[in-house]
């Protein structure tokens, strides 16, 4: 689309959104309203540097937002967004916040930080608690029976129906509910490891597949009043996953193979098959 055209005796300048053409007036046709004819070697193509930089930033932002059809926000913006939504939550209800993303994106870290920030300075008792999806890992005995041990962490290795039932119980703050928590050092879930009480008005639900657009995971959708998707480049995810496994005493070569055949396919599944989140959070530099 032409934004502007200027005519002088010697030159014609035609401005487009991010560049301009300047060429001799002699290459105009006789009618000033007719199409412009010019020879390529007489064209001077001028890039408007500031506009191009703005264009690239806009394109990058558009790609980031369109990847999940959501607004973009920084990790530091997440807490104010949650508190604003909480203020609009009806009395007697809870705000369930989905913190989703591929393995290694920093979901657990961000959820813990948010929980501390929301509870800091809040009147006692604390209003926020983390509810991790990882507590619904099947035990290794079950995975061995089903031949799924090597795919631990993939969608079929979770009790999704049990997780849906838990969120249904947690929807309204009526009584205490015990929840399972995954112990990464032991590689197993501990039943009743945390308690969600009536005082908890903000449930920070975190996990890989909270927004996965596949059955039975799509049954989770109605529970969330707000959702965030953590976006991290795949090479950075692989680096974090390797560091995590090494921290827990796993062999380096075995860890690299595990990441290649299990974690990376899981990450790609999440990145390509998740439903739209309310916000995408670029989390490349957030501490893991």
Secondary structure, DSSP 8 states (H G I E B T S, - for coil): -EEEEEE-SSEEEEEESSEEEEEEGGGS-SSTTS-----GGG-EEEE-HHHHHHHHHHHHHHHHHHTTT-EEE-HHHHHHHHHHHHHTS-TT--EEEEEEESTTSSHHHHHHHHHHHHHTT--SS--EEEEEGGGGB--HHHHHHTT-GGGTTSGGGB-HHHHHHHHHHHSS-SS-EEEEEEETTTTEEEEEEEEE-TT--EEEEEETTTTB-STTGGGGGGG-SEEEEEE--HHHHHHHHHHHHHHTT--HHHHHHHIIIIIHHHHHHHHHHB---SEEEE-SSS--
